[in-house]
Amino acid sequence: MNYTLVMNSLVVNNTHKGKHHRNYTVEFEIINIASLKTKELVTILIDESAPETGVIREGTPGSPDIDYISDRNITINWEGFIDHESGVKFYRLGLSNSCLNLELLWHPNYNESTIQYYDTEQQSMHVAINSGEKLYASVIAFNNALEPSKVACSDGIMVDESPPVITNVSILNLKTSPSVACTDGAFWYVTEDLKKTNITCNRACNISDTLINVLPEFVSSTLPDEVCNLNSLNNRYLYLGNDFLDISWNIEDFESPIEHVSIGIGSSESSIQFPDIVGYSKSHYNTVYRLRHPGLAQNSVVYVFIKGVNKAKRETVISVGPVIVDETPPLCLTKPLVELTKESVIVSWTKDTFKDNDQRGTISKIYLRIGKLFYTIFYIYHTIYY
């Protein structure tokens, strides 16, 4: 049973209006027909001031504010909301693609699909984000008089579910034999300087080479004869004439900035996560790295790893290799044979005349010139093995 008490005497005496931050006690005495009494005291605190506004951050309490995440689950925390009179009763959190005003938080429209609302008594919440756009967290505090504070809004957070993209990788003085590679159905001619140009080959692309995706591209109007019959780039050895690593690359991410790029060196491609020769070290610049004397043994096979990490902690790791450090020149084991005719000078040698102990495979290019006091220009002899 409900009762309404009209306190007309307080109105007549002009004492019906309370003062801020004052306690008022109302005493109720209930007497039944048997003259049994029950007394009840109700204390009312007058609180006319709103709670003080705090600050809100993305991330777990006590951790730095984060601006980018790689998944759609995020902890949001806030602090500094204080009400000295009646205390904070609960908080209301709103997530949207812009900061919310007080009206939208005070009187929420739960049918608005672009805003996520949450009520809680805690000072943090773990929420699932349903938007792929940049999201802002807005929060207000209600005191026990249900008076809201002003809105505190975060600096926003972005969901980045894709890793960075690394392209145009180049290592100074890194060489290989001209070859052909394919990926995603496209064929590429790869020069000895590890640059690629698109070609057309009338066969199926059965072996996909991941290295081809990161090599720099160029346009060439002249190509070797029978270019499509060259050996595959896949698992082909790459040669470095010294142990000085001068690496450059491009890296981009459309959603979040690049956090850092690290370089590592491993003895096998399987060590890509934890390089066992030179562990990952951050580059001072995001597009170039130089390392002198990294401890690469002569004639050893190594792999160079480039790892890019964005602000959302998504990473991309690419492998360049197998690389052989070859610091010794080829050897001439026997003298070439020279034959004079009426019109020509014929120079001949066998496949065993020249040898390189560090190079895997045959020597594919030989330079020669003829003369005693005056010499001809250098002629280049190519040995191409299909």
TORTIDREN-174351 format. One record per residue (C-alpha): residue in one letter; x, y, z; residue number from 1. Coordinates in Angstrom, 2 decimals. Example, Ala and Ser with C-alpha at 12.3 -4.5 7.8 and 13.67 -1.06 7.14 Angstrom:
<nodes>
@resn = A, east = 12.30, north = -4.50, up = 7.80, resi = 1
@resn = S, east = 13.67, north = -1.06, up = 7.14, resi = 2
</nodes>
This chain:
<nodes>
@resn = M, east = 0.00, north = 0.00, up = 0.00, resi = 1
@resn = N, east = 1.40, north = 3.39, up = -0.97, resi = 2
@resn = Y, east = 0.88, north = 6.68, up = 0.86, resi = 3
@resn = T, east = 1.61, north = 10.25, up = -0.15, resi = 4
@resn = L, east = 2.38, north = 12.80, up = 2.56, resi = 5
@resn = V, east = 1.78, north = 16.45, up = 1.71, resi = 6
@resn = M, east = 3.86, north = 18.56, up = 4.08, resi = 7
@resn = N, east = 1.84, north = 21.74, up = 3.84, resi = 8
@resn = S, east = 3.15, north = 23.02, up = 7.15, resi = 9
@resn = L, east = 6.68, north = 23.13, up = 5.76, resi = 10
@resn = V, east = 5.48, north = 25.12, up = 2.78, resi = 11
@resn = V, east = 3.58, north = 27.55, up = 5.03, resi = 12
@resn = N, east = 6.68, north = 28.08, up = 7.15, resi = 13
@resn = N, east = 8.88, north = 28.32, up = 4.01, resi = 14
@resn = T, east = 11.04, north = 25.47, up = 5.26, resi = 15
@resn = H, east = 10.31, north = 22.99, up = 2.46, resi = 16
@resn = K, east = 13.47, north = 23.86, up = 0.50, resi = 17
@resn = G, east = 16.66, north = 22.15, up = 1.59, resi = 18
@resn = K, east = 20.20, north = 23.48, up = 1.36, resi = 19
@resn = H, east = 23.04, north = 22.01, up = -0.60, resi = 20
@resn = H, east = 25.19, north = 19.42, up = 1.17, resi = 21
@resn = R, east = 22.82, north = 19.15, up = 4.14, resi = 22
@resn = N, east = 21.29, north = 16.04, up = 5.65, resi = 23
@resn = Y, east = 17.58, north = 16.03, up = 6.42, resi = 24
@resn = T, east = 15.97, north = 13.31, up = 8.51, resi = 25
@resn = V, east = 12.33, north = 12.32, up = 8.16, resi = 26
@resn = E, east = 10.86, north = 10.20, up = 10.95, resi = 27
@resn = F, east = 7.90, north = 7.95, up = 10.21, resi = 28
@resn = E, east = 5.77, north = 6.49, up = 13.00, resi = 29
@resn = I, east = 3.19, north = 3.88, up = 12.08, resi = 30
@resn = I, east = 0.53, north = 2.81, up = 14.63, resi = 31
@resn = N, east = -1.88, north = -0.02, up = 14.00, resi = 32
@resn = I, east = -5.29, north = -0.60, up = 15.56, resi = 33
@resn = A, east = -3.72, north = -2.52, up = 18.42, resi = 34
@resn = S, east = -1.65, north = 0.59, up = 19.22, resi = 35
@resn = L, east = 1.59, north = -1.12, up = 18.21, resi = 36
@resn = K, east = 4.14, north = 1.33, up = 16.86, resi = 37
@resn = T, east = 6.95, north = 1.15, up = 14.32, resi = 38
@resn = K, east = 9.39, north = 3.96, up = 13.73, resi = 39
@resn = E, east = 11.52, north = 4.45, up = 10.62, resi = 40
@resn = L, east = 14.08, north = 7.16, up = 9.94, resi = 41
@resn = V, east = 14.93, north = 8.27, up = 6.40, resi = 42
@resn = T, east = 17.94, north = 10.54, up = 5.85, resi = 43
@resn = I, east = 17.98, north = 12.66, up = 2.72, resi = 44
@resn = L, east = 21.17, north = 14.39, up = 1.52, resi = 45
@resn = I, east = 20.71, north = 17.41, up = -0.69, resi = 46
@resn = D, east = 23.27, north = 17.25, up = -3.54, resi = 47
@resn = E, east = 22.85, north = 20.00, up = -6.13, resi = 48
@resn = S, east = 26.34, north = 19.72, up = -7.69, resi = 49
@resn = A, east = 27.34, north = 17.37, up = -10.49, resi = 50
@resn = P, east = 30.32, north = 15.02, up = -10.15, resi = 51
@resn = E, east = 33.70, north = 16.33, up = -11.19, resi = 52
@resn = T, east = 34.86, north = 15.18, up = -14.63, resi = 53
@resn = G, east = 37.75, north = 12.74, up = -14.93, resi = 54
@resn = V, east = 39.84, north = 11.40, up = -17.81, resi = 55
@resn = I, east = 39.37, north = 8.34, up = -20.01, resi = 56
@resn = R, east = 41.96, north = 6.21, up = -21.80, resi = 57
@resn = E, east = 42.08, north = 3.17, up = -24.04, resi = 58
@resn = G, east = 44.02, north = 0.33, up = -22.46, resi = 59
@resn = T, east = 44.14, north = -1.50, up = -19.14, resi = 60
@resn = P, east = 44.27, north = 0.56, up = -15.91, resi = 61
@resn = G, east = 47.80, north = 1.71, up = -15.14, resi = 62
@resn = S, east = 49.09, north = 1.16, up = -18.66, resi = 63
@resn = P, east = 49.86, north = 3.85, up = -21.27, resi = 64
@resn = D, east = 47.08, north = 4.99, up = -23.54, resi = 65
@resn = I, east = 46.95, north = 3.06, up = -26.81, resi = 66
@resn = D, east = 45.79, north = 4.41, up = -30.17, resi = 67
@resn = Y, east = 45.82, north = 1.28, up = -32.34, resi = 68
@resn = I, east = 44.81, north = -2.34, up = -31.77, resi = 69
@resn = S, east = 44.89, north = -5.42, up = -33.95, resi = 70
@resn = D, east = 41.66, north = -7.04, up = -32.74, resi = 71
@resn = R, east = 38.20, north = -5.81, up = -31.85, resi = 72
@resn = N, east = 38.41, north = -6.36, up = -28.08, resi = 73
@resn = I, east = 39.67, north = -3.48, up = -25.97, resi = 74
@resn = T, east = 39.74, north = -2.43, up = -22.32, resi = 75
@resn = I, east = 38.76, north = 1.18, up = -21.62, resi = 76
@resn = N, east = 39.47, north = 2.75, up = -18.23, resi = 77
@resn = W, east = 38.76, north = 6.09, up = -16.59, resi = 78
@resn = E, east = 39.57, north = 7.87, up = -13.35, resi = 79
@resn = G, east = 39.17, north = 11.19, up = -11.57, resi = 80
@resn = F, east = 35.35, north = 11.29, up = -11.43, resi = 81
@resn = I, east = 34.56, north = 12.52, up = -7.90, resi = 82
@resn = D, east = 31.40, north = 13.59, up = -6.13, resi = 83
@resn = H, east = 32.14, north = 14.97, up = -2.64, resi = 84
@resn = E, east = 28.52, north = 15.05, up = -1.49, resi = 85
@resn = S, east = 26.64, north = 11.89, up = -2.47, resi = 86
@resn = G, east = 29.37, north = 9.91, up = -4.25, resi = 87
@resn = V, east = 29.39, north = 8.31, up = -7.70, resi = 88
@resn = K, east = 26.54, north = 5.86, up = -8.26, resi = 89
@resn = F, east = 27.50, north = 4.52, up = -11.73, resi = 90
@resn = Y, east = 29.15, north = 5.39, up = -15.03, resi = 91
@resn = R, east = 27.78, north = 5.40, up = -18.57, resi = 92
@resn = L, east = 30.16, north = 4.64, up = -21.43, resi = 93
@resn = G, east = 29.42, north = 5.42, up = -25.06, resi = 94
@resn = L, east = 31.44, north = 4.29, up = -28.09, resi = 95
@resn = S, east = 31.02, north = 6.11, up = -31.38, resi = 96
@resn = N, east = 32.96, north = 7.46, up = -34.37, resi = 97
@resn = S, east = 32.99, north = 10.88, up = -32.66, resi = 98
@resn = C, east = 32.87, north = 12.25, up = -29.13, resi = 99
@resn = L, east = 29.34, north = 12.17, up = -27.72, resi = 100
@resn = N, east = 27.71, north = 15.19, up = -26.11, resi = 101
@resn = L, east = 26.03, north = 15.13, up = -22.71, resi = 102
@resn = E, east = 22.51, north = 14.82, up = -24.11, resi = 103
@resn = L, east = 23.34, north = 11.65, up = -26.05, resi = 104
@resn = L, east = 24.83, north = 10.05, up = -22.94, resi = 105
@resn = W, east = 22.28, north = 11.34, up = -20.43, resi = 106
@resn = H, east = 19.30, north = 10.25, up = -22.52, resi = 107
@resn = P, east = 20.69, north = 7.45, up = -24.72, resi = 108
@resn = N, east = 18.98, north = 6.28, up = -27.88, resi = 109
@resn = Y, east = 19.54, north = 2.54, up = -27.74, resi = 110
@resn = N, east = 18.15, north = 2.17, up = -31.25, resi = 111
@resn = E, east = 21.09, north = 4.14, up = -32.67, resi = 112
@resn = S, east = 23.27, north = 1.47, up = -34.31, resi = 113
@resn = T, east = 26.37, north = 3.68, up = -34.53, resi = 114
@resn = I, east = 26.62, north = 4.09, up = -30.75, resi = 115
@resn = Q, east = 27.39, north = 1.41, up = -28.18, resi = 116
@resn = Y, east = 26.17, north = 2.14, up = -24.62, resi = 117
@resn = Y, east = 27.31, north = 0.49, up = -21.39, resi = 118
@resn = D, east = 26.42, north = 1.18, up = -17.72, resi = 119
@resn = T, east = 28.79, north = 0.01, up = -15.00, resi = 120
@resn = E, east = 29.83, north = 0.71, up = -11.43, resi = 121
@resn = Q, east = 33.46, north = -0.13, up = -12.26, resi = 122
@resn = Q, east = 36.12, north = 2.23, up = -13.59, resi = 123
@resn = S, east = 37.00, north = 0.07, up = -16.58, resi = 124
@resn = M, east = 35.24, north = -2.11, up = -19.13, resi = 125
@resn = H, east = 36.35, north = -4.76, up = -21.62, resi = 126
@resn = V, east = 34.25, north = -4.24, up = -24.74, resi = 127
@resn = A, east = 34.01, north = -5.59, up = -28.27, resi = 128
@resn = I, east = 34.23, north = -2.99, up = -31.02, resi = 129
@resn = N, east = 31.81, north = -3.44, up = -33.90, resi = 130
@resn = S, east = 33.17, north = -0.64, up = -36.10, resi = 131
@resn = G, east = 36.16, north = -0.61, up = -38.40, resi = 132
@resn = E, east = 36.46, north = 3.19, up = -38.23, resi = 133
@resn = K, east = 38.31, north = 5.23, up = -35.67, resi = 134
@resn = L, east = 36.35, north = 4.99, up = -32.44, resi = 135
@resn = Y, east = 36.06, north = 7.44, up = -29.54, resi = 136
@resn = A, east = 35.09, north = 6.52, up = -25.98, resi = 137
@resn = S, east = 32.91, north = 8.98, up = -24.02, resi = 138
@resn = V, east = 31.96, north = 8.55, up = -20.38, resi = 139
@resn = I, east = 29.92, north = 10.41, up = -17.74, resi = 140
@resn = A, east = 29.45, north = 9.73, up = -14.03, resi = 141
@resn = F, east = 26.13, north = 9.89, up = -12.20, resi = 142
@resn = N, east = 26.03, north = 10.73, up = -8.52, resi = 143
@resn = N, east = 23.46, north = 9.30, up = -6.12, resi = 144
@resn = A, east = 21.20, north = 12.22, up = -6.91, resi = 145
@resn = L, east = 21.38, north = 11.02, up = -10.55, resi = 146
@resn = E, east = 23.04, north = 14.25, up = -11.62, resi = 147
@resn = P, east = 25.49, north = 13.60, up = -14.52, resi = 148
@resn = S, east = 29.01, north = 14.97, up = -14.84, resi = 149
@resn = K, east = 30.40, north = 16.61, up = -17.92, resi = 150
@resn = V, east = 31.60, north = 14.28, up = -20.70, resi = 151
@resn = A, east = 35.14, north = 12.96, up = -20.80, resi = 152
@resn = C, east = 36.23, north = 11.78, up = -24.24, resi = 153
@resn = S, east = 39.27, north = 9.78, up = -25.31, resi = 154
@resn = D, east = 41.66, north = 10.64, up = -28.13, resi = 155
@resn = G, east = 40.29, north = 7.73, up = -30.16, resi = 156
@resn = I, east = 41.40, north = 4.26, up = -31.15, resi = 157
@resn = M, east = 41.76, north = 2.55, up = -34.53, resi = 158
@resn = V, east = 41.40, north = -1.14, up = -35.32, resi = 159
@resn = D, east = 44.14, north = -2.29, up = -37.71, resi = 160
@resn = E, east = 43.75, north = -5.95, up = -38.62, resi = 161
@resn = S, east = 46.27, north = -5.97, up = -41.48, resi = 162
@resn = P, east = 50.09, north = -6.15, up = -41.22, resi = 163
@resn = P, east = 52.50, north = -3.73, up = -42.92, resi = 164
@resn = V, east = 53.57, north = -4.30, up = -46.52, resi = 165
@resn = I, east = 57.31, north = -4.46, up = -47.32, resi = 166
@resn = T, east = 58.43, north = -3.86, up = -50.92, resi = 167
@resn = N, east = 61.45, north = -2.77, up = -52.99, resi = 168
@resn = V, east = 63.99, north = -4.67, up = -50.89, resi = 169
@resn = S, east = 67.54, north = -4.10, up = -52.06, resi = 170
@resn = I, east = 70.89, north = -5.20, up = -50.60, resi = 171
@resn = L, east = 73.94, north = -3.39, up = -51.96, resi = 172
@resn = N, east = 76.22, north = -5.65, up = -54.06, resi = 173
@resn = L, east = 73.94, north = -8.67, up = -53.68, resi = 174
@resn = K, east = 74.07, north = -10.71, up = -56.89, resi = 175
@resn = T, east = 72.58, north = -13.84, up = -58.41, resi = 176
@resn = S, east = 72.39, north = -15.55, up = -61.78, resi = 177
@resn = P, east = 69.68, north = -14.20, up = -64.09, resi = 178
@resn = S, east = 66.59, north = -16.27, up = -63.54, resi = 179
@resn = V, east = 62.83, north = -16.41, up = -63.90, resi = 180
@resn = A, east = 60.23, north = -16.49, up = -61.15, resi = 181
@resn = C, east = 56.48, north = -16.65, up = -60.91, resi = 182
@resn = T, east = 53.85, north = -15.79, up = -58.34, resi = 183
@resn = D, east = 50.08, north = -15.49, up = -58.51, resi = 184
@resn = G, east = 50.15, north = -16.62, up = -62.13, resi = 185
@resn = A, east = 52.56, north = -13.87, up = -63.27, resi = 186
@resn = F, east = 56.09, north = -14.47, up = -64.58, resi = 187
@resn = W, east = 59.06, north = -12.22, up = -63.87, resi = 188
@resn = Y, east = 62.57, north = -11.97, up = -65.25, resi = 189
@resn = V, east = 65.08, north = -11.37, up = -62.43, resi = 190
@resn = T, east = 68.40, north = -9.68, up = -63.23, resi = 191
@resn = E, east = 71.72, north = -10.40, up = -61.54, resi = 192
@resn = D, east = 71.13, north = -7.28, up = -59.41, resi = 193
@resn = L, east = 67.85, north = -8.76, up = -58.13, resi = 194
@resn = K, east = 65.49, north = -6.48, up = -59.98, resi = 195
@resn = K, east = 62.40, north = -7.79, up = -61.72, resi = 196
@resn = T, east = 60.45, north = -7.05, up = -64.87, resi = 197
@resn = N, east = 57.21, north = -8.65, up = -65.96, resi = 198
@resn = I, east = 57.35, north = -11.17, up = -68.83, resi = 199
@resn = T, east = 54.96, north = -13.54, up = -70.54, resi = 200
@resn = C, east = 55.65, north = -17.28, up = -70.54, resi = 201
@resn = N, east = 53.41, north = -19.87, up = -72.14, resi = 202
@resn = R, east = 53.32, north = -22.28, up = -69.27, resi = 203
@resn = A, east = 51.67, north = -22.75, up = -65.91, resi = 204
@resn = C, east = 53.01, north = -21.07, up = -62.80, resi = 205
@resn = N, east = 53.51, north = -24.12, up = -60.60, resi = 206
@resn = I, east = 56.12, north = -22.83, up = -58.11, resi = 207
@resn = S, east = 55.42, north = -19.58, up = -56.30, resi = 208
@resn = D, east = 58.47, north = -17.67, up = -55.09, resi = 209
@resn = T, east = 57.82, north = -15.33, up = -52.15, resi = 210
@resn = L, east = 61.05, north = -13.35, up = -52.66, resi = 211
@resn = I, east = 59.82, north = -12.04, up = -56.01, resi = 212
@resn = N, east = 57.04, north = -10.09, up = -54.24, resi = 213
@resn = V, east = 59.48, north = -7.78, up = -52.46, resi = 214
@resn = L, east = 62.04, north = -7.13, up = -55.22, resi = 215
@resn = P, east = 62.14, north = -3.71, up = -56.94, resi = 216
@resn = E, east = 60.53, north = -3.56, up = -60.37, resi = 217
@resn = F, east = 61.89, north = -1.98, up = -63.54, resi = 218
@resn = V, east = 60.80, north = -1.74, up = -67.15, resi = 219
@resn = S, east = 63.09, north = -3.32, up = -69.74, resi = 220
@resn = S, east = 62.82, north = -3.32, up = -73.54, resi = 221
@resn = T, east = 65.61, north = -5.89, up = -73.99, resi = 222
@resn = L, east = 65.49, north = -9.37, up = -72.53, resi = 223
@resn = P, east = 67.77, north = -12.41, up = -72.88, resi = 224
@resn = D, east = 66.95, north = -14.94, up = -75.56, resi = 225
@resn = E, east = 64.82, north = -17.83, up = -74.34, resi = 226
@resn = V, east = 64.20, north = -15.89, up = -71.11, resi = 227
@resn = C, east = 61.39, north = -18.21, up = -70.05, resi = 228
@resn = N, east = 63.82, north = -21.15, up = -70.10, resi = 229
@resn = L, east = 66.12, north = -19.68, up = -67.46, resi = 230
@resn = N, east = 66.45, north = -21.50, up = -64.16, resi = 231
@resn = S, east = 63.95, north = -20.66, up = -61.43, resi = 232
@resn = L, east = 64.79, north = -18.07, up = -58.80, resi = 233
@resn = N, east = 63.25, north = -20.37, up = -56.19, resi = 234
@resn = N, east = 65.98, north = -21.38, up = -53.67, resi = 235
@resn = R, east = 68.69, north = -19.95, up = -55.95, resi = 236
@resn = Y, east = 71.83, north = -18.82, up = -54.10, resi = 237
@resn = L, east = 72.47, north = -15.09, up = -53.72, resi = 238
@resn = Y, east = 76.03, north = -13.83, up = -53.41, resi = 239
@resn = L, east = 77.47, north = -10.97, up = -51.37, resi = 240
@resn = G, east = 81.02, north = -9.83, up = -52.11, resi = 241
@resn = N, east = 81.74, north = -8.69, up = -48.53, resi = 242
@resn = D, east = 80.27, north = -8.84, up = -45.04, resi = 243
@resn = F, east = 78.93, north = -5.27, up = -45.11, resi = 244
@resn = L, east = 75.15, north = -5.24, up = -45.12, resi = 245
@resn = D, east = 73.57, north = -2.17, up = -46.70, resi = 246
@resn = I, east = 69.84, north = -2.85, up = -46.92, resi = 247
@resn = S, east = 67.03, north = -0.59, up = -48.10, resi = 248
@resn = W, east = 63.30, north = -1.18, up = -48.49, resi = 249
@resn = N, east = 59.90, north = 0.47, up = -48.55, resi = 250
@resn = I, east = 57.25, north = -0.19, up = -45.93, resi = 251
@resn = E, east = 53.70, north = 1.11, up = -45.69, resi = 252
@resn = D, east = 50.52, north = 0.57, up = -43.74, resi = 253
@resn = F, east = 47.27, north = 2.27, up = -44.64, resi = 254
@resn = E, east = 45.62, north = 1.97, up = -41.22, resi = 255
@resn = S, east = 48.30, north = 2.68, up = -38.60, resi = 256
@resn = P, east = 51.84, north = 4.13, up = -38.53, resi = 257
@resn = I, east = 54.95, north = 1.95, up = -38.50, resi = 258
@resn = E, east = 56.22, north = 1.26, up = -34.99, resi = 259
@resn = H, east = 59.66, north = -0.05, up = -35.96, resi = 260
@resn = V, east = 61.59, north = -2.21, up = -38.42, resi = 261
@resn = S, east = 64.13, north = -4.81, up = -37.25, resi = 262
@resn = I, east = 66.81, north = -6.78, up = -39.08, resi = 263
@resn = G, east = 68.01, north = -10.28, up = -38.16, resi = 264
@resn = I, east = 70.33, north = -12.89, up = -39.67, resi = 265
@resn = G, east = 69.81, north = -16.61, up = -39.36, resi = 266
@resn = S, east = 71.53, north = -19.79, up = -40.48, resi = 267
@resn = S, east = 68.31, north = -21.20, up = -41.96, resi = 268
@resn = E, east = 64.93, north = -19.94, up = -43.06, resi = 269
@resn = S, east = 63.36, north = -21.77, up = -40.13, resi = 270
@resn = S, east = 65.09, north = -19.34, up = -37.73, resi = 271
@resn = I, east = 62.95, north = -16.46, up = -38.99, resi = 272
@resn = Q, east = 61.24, north = -16.00, up = -35.61, resi = 273
@resn = F, east = 64.46, north = -16.20, up = -33.59, resi = 274
@resn = P, east = 67.52, north = -15.52, up = -35.79, resi = 275
@resn = D, east = 70.51, north = -17.49, up = -34.47, resi = 276
@resn = I, east = 73.39, north = -15.48, up = -36.00, resi = 277
@resn = V, east = 72.37, north = -11.88, up = -35.38, resi = 278
@resn = G, east = 69.20, north = -11.37, up = -33.36, resi = 279
@resn = Y, east = 66.63, north = -8.80, up = -34.38, resi = 280
@resn = S, east = 67.87, north = -5.24, up = -33.87, resi = 281
@resn = K, east = 65.81, north = -2.16, up = -34.61, resi = 282
@resn = S, east = 66.74, north = 0.07, up = -37.50, resi = 283
@resn = H, east = 67.25, north = 3.73, up = -36.64, resi = 284
@resn = Y, east = 65.36, north = 4.53, up = -39.83, resi = 285
@resn = N, east = 62.35, north = 2.69, up = -41.17, resi = 286
@resn = T, east = 63.73, north = 2.26, up = -44.71, resi = 287
@resn = V, east = 67.50, north = 1.64, up = -44.42, resi = 288
@resn = Y, east = 69.88, north = -0.46, up = -42.32, resi = 289
@resn = R, east = 73.67, north = -0.78, up = -42.37, resi = 290
@resn = L, east = 75.74, north = -3.31, up = -40.45, resi = 291
@resn = R, east = 79.50, north = -3.80, up = -40.76, resi = 292
@resn = H, east = 81.16, north = -7.12, up = -39.93, resi = 293
@resn = P, east = 78.10, north = -8.94, up = -38.60, resi = 294
@resn = G, east = 80.19, north = -12.10, up = -38.08, resi = 295
@resn = L, east = 79.22, north = -13.84, up = -41.31, resi = 296
@resn = A, east = 81.60, north = -16.71, up = -41.99, resi = 297
@resn = Q, east = 83.20, north = -17.05, up = -45.38, resi = 298
@resn = N, east = 81.21, north = -19.37, up = -47.66, resi = 299
@resn = S, east = 78.48, north = -19.80, up = -45.07, resi = 300
@resn = V, east = 74.81, north = -19.81, up = -46.06, resi = 301
@resn = V, east = 72.69, north = -17.24, up = -44.25, resi = 302
@resn = Y, east = 69.25, north = -15.65, up = -44.49, resi = 303
@resn = V, east = 68.51, north = -11.98, up = -43.93, resi = 304
@resn = F, east = 65.18, north = -11.22, up = -42.24, resi = 305
@resn = I, east = 63.31, north = -7.91, up = -42.28, resi = 306
@resn = K, east = 60.51, north = -7.53, up = -39.74, resi = 307
@resn = G, east = 58.12, north = -4.58, up = -39.79, resi = 308
@resn = V, east = 55.72, north = -3.88, up = -36.92, resi = 309
@resn = N, east = 52.93, north = -1.30, up = -36.96, resi = 310
@resn = K, east = 51.40, north = 0.58, up = -34.02, resi = 311
@resn = A, east = 48.72, north = -2.11, up = -33.70, resi = 312
@resn = K, east = 51.53, north = -4.66, up = -33.13, resi = 313
@resn = R, east = 50.77, north = -6.43, up = -36.40, resi = 314
@resn = E, east = 53.98, north = -7.62, up = -38.05, resi = 315
@resn = T, east = 55.32, north = -8.73, up = -41.41, resi = 316
@resn = V, east = 58.55, north = -10.71, up = -41.74, resi = 317
@resn = I, east = 60.25, north = -11.36, up = -45.08, resi = 318
@resn = S, east = 63.26, north = -13.53, up = -45.82, resi = 319
@resn = V, east = 66.07, north = -12.85, up = -48.30, resi = 320
@resn = G, east = 68.24, north = -15.82, up = -49.04, resi = 321
@resn = P, east = 69.98, north = -18.16, up = -49.18, resi = 322
@resn = V, east = 72.89, north = -15.67, up = -49.17, resi = 323
@resn = I, east = 76.56, north = -16.72, up = -49.45, resi = 324
@resn = V, east = 79.37, north = -14.34, up = -48.48, resi = 325
@resn = D, east = 81.94, north = -14.73, up = -51.26, resi = 326
@resn = E, east = 85.03, north = -12.54, up = -50.67, resi = 327
@resn = T, east = 87.51, north = -14.49, up = -52.83, resi = 328
@resn = P, east = 87.93, north = -14.12, up = -56.61, resi = 329
@resn = P, east = 87.69, north = -17.04, up = -59.04, resi = 330
@resn = L, east = 90.77, north = -19.16, up = -59.70, resi = 331
@resn = C, east = 92.34, north = -19.84, up = -63.12, resi = 332
@resn = L, east = 93.53, north = -23.46, up = -62.87, resi = 333
@resn = T, east = 94.84, north = -23.85, up = -66.42, resi = 334
@resn = K, east = 95.79, north = -21.41, up = -69.15, resi = 335
@resn = P, east = 93.26, north = -20.92, up = -71.93, resi = 336
@resn = L, east = 94.37, north = -22.10, up = -75.37, resi = 337
@resn = V, east = 95.02, north = -19.46, up = -78.05, resi = 338
@resn = E, east = 94.90, north = -20.30, up = -81.75, resi = 339
@resn = L, east = 95.71, north = -17.89, up = -84.56, resi = 340
@resn = T, east = 94.13, north = -18.12, up = -87.99, resi = 341
@resn = K, east = 94.37, north = -15.80, up = -90.94, resi = 342
@resn = E, east = 91.39, north = -13.78, up = -89.84, resi = 343
@resn = S, east = 90.74, north = -14.67, up = -86.21, resi = 344
@resn = V, east = 92.13, north = -15.24, up = -82.79, resi = 345
@resn = I, east = 90.43, north = -18.20, up = -81.15, resi = 346
@resn = V, east = 90.59, north = -18.48, up = -77.37, resi = 347
@resn = S, east = 89.23, north = -21.65, up = -75.81, resi = 348
@resn = W, east = 88.98, north = -23.18, up = -72.36, resi = 349
@resn = T, east = 87.17, north = -25.98, up = -70.63, resi = 350
@resn = K, east = 84.57, north = -25.86, up = -67.90, resi = 351
@resn = D, east = 87.32, north = -26.75, up = -65.40, resi = 352
@resn = T, east = 89.63, north = -23.87, up = -66.39, resi = 353
@resn = F, east = 88.02, north = -21.41, up = -63.99, resi = 354
@resn = K, east = 86.80, north = -22.27, up = -60.54, resi = 355
@resn = D, east = 85.32, north = -20.44, up = -57.57, resi = 356
@resn = N, east = 85.43, north = -22.38, up = -54.32, resi = 357
@resn = D, east = 82.77, north = -20.21, up = -52.69, resi = 358
@resn = Q, east = 80.29, north = -20.15, up = -55.52, resi = 359
@resn = R, east = 77.72, north = -22.90, up = -55.80, resi = 360
@resn = G, east = 77.47, north = -23.83, up = -59.47, resi = 361
@resn = T, east = 79.45, north = -22.81, up = -62.53, resi = 362
@resn = I, east = 80.91, north = -19.43, up = -63.43, resi = 363
@resn = S, east = 78.48, north = -17.87, up = -65.88, resi = 364
@resn = K, east = 80.33, north = -14.74, up = -67.07, resi = 365
@resn = I, east = 83.92, north = -14.39, up = -68.30, resi = 366
@resn = Y, east = 85.57, north = -11.13, up = -69.45, resi = 367
@resn = L, east = 88.46, north = -11.19, up = -71.97, resi = 368
@resn = R, east = 90.51, north = -8.80, up = -74.08, resi = 369
@resn = I, east = 93.39, north = -9.19, up = -76.51, resi = 370
@resn = G, east = 96.59, north = -7.14, up = -76.88, resi = 371
@resn = K, east = 100.17, north = -6.51, up = -75.78, resi = 372
@resn = L, east = 100.91, north = -2.80, up = -75.81, resi = 373
@resn = F, east = 97.43, north = -1.87, up = -76.88, resi = 374
@resn = Y, east = 94.42, north = -3.82, up = -75.76, resi = 375
@resn = T, east = 90.99, north = -4.32, up = -77.16, resi = 376
@resn = I, east = 87.93, north = -3.55, up = -75.09, resi = 377
@resn = F, east = 86.68, north = -6.23, up = -72.75, resi = 378
@resn = Y, east = 84.50, north = -8.85, up = -74.36, resi = 379
@resn = I, east = 81.96, north = -10.66, up = -72.21, resi = 380
@resn = Y, east = 81.37, north = -14.37, up = -72.58, resi = 381
@resn = H, east = 78.14, north = -15.66, up = -71.07, resi = 382
@resn = T, east = 77.67, north = -19.28, up = -70.11, resi = 383
@resn = I, east = 73.94, north = -19.80, up = -69.72, resi = 384
@resn = Y, east = 72.71, north = -23.09, up = -68.39, resi = 385
@resn = Y, east = 69.02, north = -23.82, up = -68.82, resi = 386
</nodes>
